[in-house]
Amino acid sequence: MIRALFLLLVVVAIVLGIIGVVAKGLFYLLVIGVMVLLADFVLLGLRLRLGRRRGLPL
């Protein structure tokens, strides 16, 4: 479940980034895509760190 959510957020970030680069005047979508990608990696890092302590599976 968590892996599917991670992959979904990565795909959303990539799509927003591409639309933000291609479409004129939609640079804010690129910024939002980068922010979603960074948040996704932060959540993944927290999940991995907490998972090691508690022995939780990914």
N, C-alpha and C positions, 0 to 999 in steps of 0.2 A: 504494500500500500504506500509506504513512504517513498520507495524508489519510483513508483508511478507518478506520485506528486512531484518529486524532484525533476523527473524527465519532462513532465507537463510544464512546469515553471520555466525550465530551460528553453523549451520550444516556444513558449509564449514570449520570452525575452528576446529570442532570436527573431521571431516574426515582427515584434514591435520595432526592433532595431532596424530590420530591413525596410519596413514601411517608413520609418523615420528618416532613413538615408535617401530612399528613392523619391518619396513624395515631397514636393516643394512646400516649405512652410510647416512641415510636421516634425521638426527637429525634436520637439518635446517628447515624441514617441520613442525616439532613440534614447533620450535621457531616462524615460520611464523603464524601457527595456533593460538598460544597464543597471538601474536600481533594483529591478526584480531579480536579475541575475546575481547581483551582489548579495541581496537578502537571502536568496536560495542557497548560496554557498555558505553564508553565515549559519543558517539553520542546519545545513548538512554538517558543518563542523561541530556545532553544539550537540547534535544528535550523536555523532561519532564519539565525542568526548564523554558525554553522559552515558553512552552505551557501554564504553569500556569500564566505567566505574561500577555500573549495576549489572553488567553482563546481559544487556538487552540486545536482541537481534535487530539488524537493520531491516 
